[in-house]
Amino acid sequence: MNPPKLTPEQRKEGLRKALQLRAERAELKKKLKKGEINLNNVFRMTGPAVERIRARDLLSSLPRVGKITAKKIMGEVKIAESRRIKGLGVRQKRDLLFRFGK
């Protein structure tokens, strides 16, 4: 199955949307790192920019949590490496909120 043929305008629009979503995700992770928002706020947010963030990227954006600690936490809470925020279960979210406070 081949991908659909896009016109140059459709391709340009798709690239613009992708760039906007990346910028929104970067801004969200920056606010999380600075402590302007917390994990509970992120779980309550909706939209493609939030829902498509990988769980490991979100955790490593928390203050005092790096890539290695995020991977360790994901193992303890049983979150797959490829899991995105949208795909986290109720128990996984609850365990993360318990670990990092509300």
N, CA, C and O atoms as a GROMACS GRO file, in nm:
protein
  408
    1MET      N    1   0.085  -0.118   0.000
    1MET     CA    2   0.000   0.000   0.000
    1MET      C    3   0.088   0.124   0.000
    1MET      O    4   0.171   0.142   0.089
    2ASN      N    5   0.071   0.207  -0.098
    2ASN     CA    6   0.150   0.328  -0.112
    2ASN      C    7   0.083   0.445  -0.041
    2ASN      O    8  -0.039   0.452  -0.035
    3PRO      N    9   0.164   0.536   0.012
    3PRO     CA   10   0.104   0.656   0.073
    3PRO      C   11   0.036   0.741  -0.033
    3PRO      O   12   0.072   0.734  -0.151
    4PRO      N   13  -0.062   0.820   0.008
    4PRO     CA   14  -0.132   0.902  -0.090
    4PRO      C   15  -0.040   1.008  -0.150
    4PRO      O   16   0.052   1.057  -0.085
    5LYS      N   17  -0.067   1.041  -0.274
    5LYS     CA   18   0.009   1.147  -0.340
    5LYS      C   19  -0.043   1.282  -0.291
    5LYS      O   20  -0.163   1.309  -0.296
    6LEU      N   21   0.047   1.364  -0.244
    6LEU     CA   22   0.010   1.496  -0.192
    6LEU      C   23   0.055   1.605  -0.288
    6LEU      O   24   0.159   1.595  -0.353
    7THR      N   25  -0.027   1.707  -0.295
    7THR     CA   26   0.013   1.823  -0.374
    7THR      C   27   0.117   1.899  -0.293
    7THR      O   28   0.127   1.880  -0.172
    8PRO      N   29   0.195   1.984  -0.357
    8PRO     CA   30   0.292   2.063  -0.281
    8PRO      C   31   0.229   2.146  -0.170
    8PRO      O   32   0.290   2.166  -0.064
    9GLU      N   33   0.106   2.195  -0.192
    9GLU     CA   34   0.038   2.274  -0.090
    9GLU      C   35   0.000   2.186   0.030
    9GLU      O   36   0.015   2.228   0.145
   10GLN      N   37  -0.047   2.063   0.004
   10GLN     CA   38  -0.083   1.972   0.112
   10GLN      C   39   0.041   1.932   0.192
   10GLN      O   40   0.036   1.924   0.315
   11ARG      N   41   0.149   1.908   0.123
   11ARG     CA   42   0.275   1.872   0.190
   11ARG      C   43   0.323   1.988   0.277
   11ARG      O   44   0.368   1.966   0.390
   12LYS      N   45   0.315   2.110   0.224
   12LYS     CA   46   0.358   2.228   0.300
   12LYS      C   47   0.272   2.247   0.424
   12LYS      O   48   0.323   2.280   0.531
   13GLU      N   49   0.141   2.226   0.410
   13GLU     CA   50   0.050   2.240   0.524
   13GLU      C   51   0.079   2.133   0.629
   13GLU      O   52   0.077   2.163   0.749
   14GLY      N   53   0.105   2.011   0.588
   14GLY     CA   54   0.139   1.904   0.680
   14GLY      C   55   0.267   1.934   0.757
   14GLY      O   56   0.275   1.910   0.877
   15LEU      N   57   0.367   1.985   0.688
   15LEU     CA   58   0.493   2.021   0.753
   15LEU      C   59   0.473   2.135   0.853
   15LEU      O   60   0.534   2.136   0.960
   16ARG      N   61   0.388   2.230   0.817
   16ARG     CA   62   0.360   2.342   0.908
   16ARG      C   63   0.292   2.292   1.035
   16ARG      O   64   0.328   2.334   1.145
   17LYS      N   65   0.194   2.202   1.021
   17LYS     CA   66   0.124   2.147   1.137
   17LYS      C   67   0.220   2.067   1.226
   17LYS      O   68   0.215   2.078   1.348
   18ALA      N   69   0.306   1.988   1.163
   18ALA     CA   70   0.402   1.908   1.241
   18ALA      C   71   0.498   1.998   1.319
   18ALA      O   72   0.529   1.969   1.434
   19LEU      N   73   0.543   2.105   1.257
   19LEU     CA   74   0.633   2.199   1.323
   19LEU      C   75   0.564   2.266   1.441
   19LEU      O   76   0.624   2.286   1.546
   20GLN      N   77   0.437   2.302   1.423
   20GLN     CA   78   0.360   2.365   1.531
   20GLN      C   79   0.344   2.269   1.649
   20GLN      O   80   0.360   2.310   1.764
   21LEU      N   81   0.312   2.142   1.622
   21LEU     CA   82   0.295   2.045   1.730
   21LEU      C   83   0.426   2.021   1.804
   21LEU      O   84   0.426   2.009   1.926
   22ARG      N   85   0.538   2.014   1.731
   22ARG     CA   86   0.669   1.996   1.796
   22ARG      C   87   0.700   2.114   1.887
   22ARG      O   88   0.753   2.096   1.997
   23ALA      N   89   0.667   2.234   1.841
   23ALA     CA   90   0.692   2.354   1.921
   23ALA      C   91   0.606   2.353   2.048
   23ALA      O   92   0.653   2.391   2.155
   24GLU      N   93   0.480   2.311   2.036
   24GLU     CA   94   0.392   2.304   2.152
   24GLU      C   95   0.442   2.201   2.253
   24GLU      O   96   0.439   2.226   2.374
   25ARG      N   97   0.487   2.085   2.204
   25ARG     CA   98   0.541   1.982   2.294
   25ARG      C   99   0.666   2.032   2.364
   25ARG      O  100   0.684   2.008   2.484
   26ALA      N  101   0.753   2.100   2.291
   26ALA     CA  102   0.876   2.154   2.351
   26ALA      C  103   0.844   2.257   2.458
   26ALA      O  104   0.908   2.258   2.563
   27GLU      N  105   0.746   2.341   2.434
   27GLU     CA  106   0.706   2.443   2.532
   27GLU      C  107   0.648   2.377   2.657
   27GLU      O  108   0.677   2.419   2.769
   28LEU      N  109   0.567   2.274   2.638
   28LEU     CA  110   0.508   2.203   2.751
   28LEU      C  111   0.617   2.138   2.836
   28LEU      O  112   0.614   2.148   2.959
   29LYS      N  113   0.713   2.073   2.773
   29LYS     CA  114   0.822   2.008   2.847
   29LYS      C  115   0.909   2.112   2.919
   29LYS      O  116   0.959   2.086   3.028
   30LYS      N  117   0.926   2.228   2.858
   30LYS     CA  118   1.004   2.336   2.920
   30LYS      C  119   0.934   2.387   3.047
   30LYS      O  120   0.998   2.408   3.149
   31LYS      N  121   0.803   2.405   3.038
   31LYS     CA  122   0.726   2.450   3.156
   31LYS      C  123   0.728   2.345   3.266
   31LYS      O  124   0.735   2.379   3.384
   32LEU      N  125   0.724   2.219   3.228
   32LEU     CA  126   0.729   2.111   3.325
   32LEU      C  127   0.864   2.109   3.395
   32LEU      O  128   0.870   2.091   3.517
   33LYS      N  129   0.971   2.128   3.322
   33LYS     CA  130   1.106   2.127   3.378
   33LYS      C  131   1.125   2.243   3.476
   33LYS      O  132   1.190   2.228   3.579
   34LYS      N  133   1.068   2.359   3.442
   34LYS     CA  134   1.080   2.476   3.529
   34LYS      C  135   0.987   2.470   3.650
   34LYS      O  136   1.002   2.549   3.743
   35GLY      N  137   0.892   2.378   3.649
   35GLY     CA  138   0.799   2.366   3.760
   35GLY      C  139   0.678   2.458   3.747
   35GLY      O  140   0.604   2.475   3.844
   36GLU      N  141   0.657   2.516   3.631
   36GLU     CA  142   0.543   2.605   3.612
   36GLU      C  143   0.412   2.526   3.607
   36GLU      O  144   0.307   2.578   3.645
   37ILE      N  145   0.419   2.400   3.562
   37ILE     CA  146   0.304   2.310   3.564
   37ILE      C  147   0.351   2.178   3.625
   37ILE      O  148   0.471   2.152   3.633
   38ASN      N  149   0.255   2.096   3.668
   38ASN     CA  150   0.294   1.967   3.725
   38ASN      C  151   0.234   1.854   3.644
   38ASN      O  152   0.162   1.876   3.547
   39LEU      N  153   0.266   1.733   3.684
   39LEU     CA  154   0.223   1.614   3.611
   39LEU      C  155   0.072   1.602   3.607
   39LEU      O  156   0.015   1.559   3.506
   40ASN      N  157   0.005   1.637   3.715
   40ASN     CA  158  -0.140   1.632   3.719
   40ASN      C  159  -0.201   1.724   3.614
   40ASN      O  160  -0.299   1.687   3.549
   41ASN      N  161  -0.145   1.843   3.596
   41ASN     CA  162  -0.192   1.936   3.494
   41ASN      C  163  -0.178   1.875   3.355
   41ASN      O  164  -0.268   1.887   3.272
   42VAL      N  165  -0.067   1.810   3.331
   42VAL     CA  166  -0.042   1.750   3.199
   42VAL      C  167  -0.143   1.640   3.171
   42VAL      O  168  -0.195   1.631   3.060
   43PHE      N  169  -0.171   1.556   3.270
   43PHE     CA  170  -0.267   1.447   3.249
   43PHE      C  171  -0.408   1.498   3.223
   43PHE      O  172  -0.488   1.429   3.160
   44ARG      N  173  -0.439   1.617   3.269
   44ARG     CA  174  -0.572   1.675   3.246
   44ARG      C  175  -0.582   1.745   3.111
   44ARG      O  176  -0.693   1.771   3.064
   45MET      N  177  -0.470   1.776   3.049
   45MET     CA  178  -0.471   1.843   2.920
   45MET      C  179  -0.513   1.748   2.809
   45MET      O  180  -0.495   1.626   2.820
   46THR      N  181  -0.569   1.804   2.704
   46THR     CA  182  -0.608   1.725   2.587
   46THR      C  183  -0.550   1.789   2.463
   46THR      O  184  -0.500   1.902   2.466
   47GLY      N  185  -0.557   1.717   2.355
   47GLY     CA  186  -0.509   1.768   2.228
   47GLY      C  187  -0.391   1.686   2.177
   47GLY      O  188  -0.322   1.620   2.256
   48PRO      N  189  -0.367   1.690   2.048
   48PRO     CA  190  -0.263   1.606   1.989
   48PRO      C  191  -0.122   1.639   2.038
   48PRO      O  192  -0.038   1.550   2.045
   49ALA      N  193  -0.096   1.763   2.071
   49ALA     CA  194   0.038   1.799   2.117
   49ALA      C  195   0.071   1.730   2.248
   49ALA      O  196   0.184   1.685   2.268
   50VAL      N  197  -0.025   1.721   2.338
   50VAL     CA  198  -0.003   1.659   2.469
   50VAL      C  199  -0.010   1.508   2.458
   50VAL      O  200   0.076   1.437   2.510
   51GLU      N  201  -0.112   1.458   2.392
   51GLU     CA  202  -0.137   1.314   2.388
   51GLU      C  203  -0.027   1.236   2.317
   51GLU      O  204  -0.010   1.117   2.343
   52ARG      N  205   0.045   1.299   2.229
   52ARG     CA  206   0.147   1.228   2.151
   52ARG      C  207   0.287   1.236   2.210
   52ARG      O  208   0.382   1.186   2.150
   53ILE      N  209   0.300   1.296   2.327
   53ILE     CA  210   0.432   1.299   2.393
   53ILE      C  211   0.461   1.160   2.446
   53ILE      O  212   0.374   1.097   2.507
   54ARG      N  213   0.579   1.112   2.422
   54ARG     CA  214   0.618   0.981   2.476
   54ARG      C  215   0.632   0.993   2.628
   54ARG      O  216   0.678   1.095   2.680
   55ALA      N  217   0.593   0.888   2.697
   55ALA     CA  218   0.596   0.888   2.843
   55ALA      C  219   0.739   0.912   2.894
   55ALA      O  220   0.758   0.985   2.991
   56ARG      N  221   0.839   0.851   2.829
   56ARG     CA  222   0.978   0.868   2.875
   56ARG      C  223   1.023   1.012   2.859
   56ARG      O  224   1.098   1.063   2.943
   57ASP      N  225   0.978   1.080   2.753
   57ASP     CA  226   1.014   1.221   2.734
   57ASP      C  227   0.948   1.308   2.838
   57ASP      O  228   1.008   1.404   2.888
   58LEU      N  229   0.823   1.276   2.872
   58LEU     CA  230   0.752   1.352   2.974
   58LEU      C  231   0.820   1.337   3.109
   58LEU      O  232   0.843   1.435   3.180
   59LEU      N  233   0.852   1.213   3.145
   59LEU     CA  234   0.916   1.189   3.275
   59LEU      C  235   1.054   1.254   3.283
   59LEU      O  236   1.090   1.310   3.386
   60SER      N  237   1.130   1.248   3.175
   60SER     CA  238   1.264   1.308   3.179
   60SER      C  239   1.257   1.460   3.176
   60SER      O  240   1.358   1.527   3.197
   61SER      N  241   1.138   1.515   3.150
   61SER     CA  242   1.120   1.660   3.155
   61SER      C  243   1.086   1.710   3.295
   61SER      O  244   1.084   1.831   3.319
   62LEU      N  245   1.060   1.618   3.386
   62LEU     CA  246   1.031   1.658   3.524
   62LEU      C  247   1.158   1.705   3.593
   62LEU      O  248   1.267   1.657   3.561
   63PRO      N  249   1.145   1.798   3.688
   63PRO     CA  250   1.265   1.843   3.761
   63PRO      C  251   1.331   1.727   3.834
   63PRO      O  252   1.264   1.642   3.893
   64ARG      N  253   1.462   1.722   3.829
   64ARG     CA  254   1.545   1.622   3.896
   64ARG      C  255   1.525   1.481   3.843
   64ARG      O  256   1.558   1.384   3.911
   65VAL      N  257   1.471   1.467   3.721
   65VAL     CA  258   1.456   1.335   3.659
   65VAL      C  259   1.525   1.340   3.523
   65VAL      O  260   1.491   1.422   3.438
   66GLY      N  261   1.621   1.252   3.505
   66GLY     CA  262   1.690   1.243   3.377
   66GLY      C  263   1.644   1.120   3.300
   66GLY      O  264   1.547   1.055   3.339
   67LYS      N  265   1.714   1.089   3.193
   67LYS     CA  266   1.675   0.976   3.108
   67LYS      C  267   1.685   0.843   3.181
   67LYS      O  268   1.598   0.757   3.166
   68ILE      N  269   1.790   0.825   3.259
   68ILE     CA  270   1.811   0.698   3.329
   68ILE      C  271   1.706   0.679   3.438
   68ILE      O  272   1.650   0.571   3.453
   69THR      N  273   1.679   0.783   3.514
   69THR     CA  274   1.578   0.775   3.619
   69THR      C  275   1.440   0.752   3.558
   69THR      O  276   1.360   0.675   3.611
   70ALA      N  277   1.412   0.820   3.446
   70ALA     CA  278   1.283   0.802   3.379
   70ALA      C  279   1.265   0.657   3.335
   70ALA      O  280   1.157   0.600   3.350
   71LYS      N  281   1.371   0.598   3.281
   71LYS     CA  282   1.363   0.458   3.237
   71LYS      C  283   1.340   0.365   3.356
   71LYS      O  284   1.263   0.270   3.346
   72LYS      N  285   1.406   0.393   3.468
   72LYS     CA  286   1.389   0.312   3.589
   72LYS      C  287   1.245   0.321   3.639
   72LYS      O  288   1.185   0.220   3.675
   73ILE      N  289   1.191   0.441   3.643
   73ILE     CA  290   1.054   0.463   3.689
   73ILE      C  291   0.955   0.392   3.597
   73ILE      O  292   0.859   0.330   3.644
   74MET      N  293   0.978   0.400   3.468
   74MET     CA  294   0.889   0.334   3.372
   74MET      C  295   0.888   0.184   3.395
   74MET      O  296   0.784   0.120   3.382
   75GLY      N  297   1.003   0.127   3.428
   75GLY     CA  298   1.009  -0.016   3.457
   75GLY      C  299   0.932  -0.050   3.582
   75GLY      O  300   0.862  -0.152   3.587
   76GLU      N  301   0.944   0.033   3.685
   76GLU     CA  302   0.874   0.008   3.811
   76GLU      C  303   0.722   0.019   3.796
   76GLU      O  304   0.647  -0.056   3.858
   77VAL      N  305   0.679   0.114   3.712
   77VAL     CA  306   0.535   0.136   3.694
   77VAL      C  307   0.480   0.050   3.579
   77VAL      O  308   0.360   0.050   3.553
   78LYS      N  309   0.569  -0.021   3.511
   78LYS     CA  310   0.534  -0.108   3.399
   78LYS      C  311   0.476  -0.031   3.282
   78LYS      O  312   0.365  -0.059   3.235
   79ILE      N  313   0.553   0.067   3.235
   79ILE     CA  314   0.517   0.145   3.117
   79ILE      C  315   0.614   0.106   3.007
   79ILE      O  316   0.736   0.111   3.028
   80ALA      N  317   0.564   0.069   2.891
   80ALA     CA  318   0.647   0.031   2.778
   80ALA      C  319   0.723   0.153   2.726
   80ALA      O  320   0.675   0.266   2.736
   81GLU      N  321   0.842   0.129   2.672
   81GLU     CA  322   0.926   0.238   2.618
   81GLU      C  323   0.854   0.320   2.511
   81GLU      O  324   0.874   0.442   2.503
   82SER      N  325   0.773   0.256   2.430
   82SER     CA  326   0.707   0.324   2.319
   82SER      C  327   0.576   0.391   2.357
   82SER      O  328   0.513   0.455   2.272
   83ARG      N  329   0.533   0.378   2.481
   83ARG     CA  330   0.403   0.429   2.524
   83ARG      C  331   0.398   0.581   2.521
   83ARG      O  332   0.493   0.648   2.561
   84ARG      N  333   0.287   0.633   2.475
   84ARG     CA  334   0.263   0.777   2.475
   84ARG      C  335   0.164   0.811   2.587
   84ARG      O  336   0.100   0.722   2.642
   85ILE      N  337   0.153   0.937   2.619
   85ILE     CA  338   0.067   0.982   2.728
   85ILE      C  339  -0.078   0.934   2.708
   85ILE      O  340  -0.143   0.890   2.803
   86LYS      N  341  -0.125   0.943   2.587
   86LYS     CA  342  -0.262   0.903   2.558
   86LYS      C  343  -0.285   0.756   2.592
   86LYS      O  344  -0.397   0.718   2.627
   87GLY      N  345  -0.182   0.674   2.582
   87GLY     CA  346  -0.197   0.531   2.602
   87GLY      C  347  -0.173   0.483   2.744
   87GLY      O  348  -0.178   0.363   2.770
   88LEU      N  349  -0.147   0.574   2.836
   88LEU     CA  350  -0.126   0.532   2.975
   88LEU      C  351  -0.258   0.492   3.040
   88LEU      O  352  -0.362   0.554   3.017
   89GLY      N  353  -0.253   0.388   3.119
   89GLY     CA  354  -0.372   0.342   3.188
   89GLY      C  355  -0.397   0.422   3.315
   89GLY      O  356  -0.313   0.501   3.359
   90VAL      N  357  -0.513   0.401   3.373
   90VAL     CA  358  -0.552   0.470   3.496
   90VAL      C  359  -0.454   0.438   3.608
   90VAL      O  360  -0.410   0.527   3.681
   91ARG      N  361  -0.418   0.311   3.622
   91ARG     CA  362  -0.325   0.269   3.727
   91ARG      C  363  -0.188   0.332   3.707
   91ARG      O  364  -0.124   0.375   3.803
   92GLN      N  365  -0.141   0.336   3.583
   92GLN     CA  366  -0.010   0.394   3.554
   92GLN      C  367  -0.008   0.543   3.588
   92GLN      O  368   0.087   0.592   3.649
   93LYS      N  369  -0.112   0.614   3.549
   93LYS     CA  370  -0.120   0.757   3.582
   93LYS      C  371  -0.125   0.778   3.733
   93LYS      O  372  -0.058   0.866   3.786
   94ARG      N  373  -0.206   0.696   3.801
   94ARG     CA  374  -0.218   0.706   3.946
   94ARG      C  375  -0.083   0.682   4.013
   94ARG      O  376  -0.045   0.756   4.104
   95ASP      N  377  -0.010   0.580   3.969
   95ASP     CA  378   0.120   0.549   4.027
   95ASP      C  379   0.221   0.662   4.004
   95ASP      O  380   0.300   0.695   4.093
   96LEU      N  381   0.217   0.722   3.886
   96LEU     CA  382   0.308   0.833   3.858
   96LEU      C  383   0.273   0.955   3.943
   96LEU      O  384   0.362   1.021   3.997
   97LEU      N  385   0.145   0.984   3.956
   97LEU     CA  386   0.104   1.098   4.039
   97LEU      C  387   0.140   1.074   4.184
   97LEU      O  388   0.181   1.167   4.253
   98PHE      N  389   0.125   0.952   4.234
   98PHE     CA  390   0.162   0.920   4.369
   98PHE      C  391   0.313   0.940   4.390
   98PHE      O  392   0.356   0.992   4.492
   99ARG      N  393   0.389   0.898   4.292
   99ARG     CA  394   0.536   0.907   4.302
   99ARG      C  395   0.586   1.052   4.300
   99ARG      O  396   0.678   1.088   4.372
  100PHE      N  397   0.523   1.135   4.217
  100PHE     CA  398   0.569   1.273   4.199
  100PHE      C  399   0.481   1.376   4.268
  100PHE      O  400   0.505   1.496   4.255
  101GLY      N  401   0.381   1.332   4.341
  101GLY     CA  402   0.293   1.427   4.409
  101GLY      C  403   0.198   1.490   4.312
  101GLY      O  404   0.217   1.485   4.190
  102LYS      N  405   0.094   1.550   4.366
  102LYS     CA  406  -0.007   1.612   4.279
  102LYS      C  407   0.029   1.755   4.266
  102LYS      O  408  -0.041   1.830   4.198
   0.00000   0.00000   0.00000
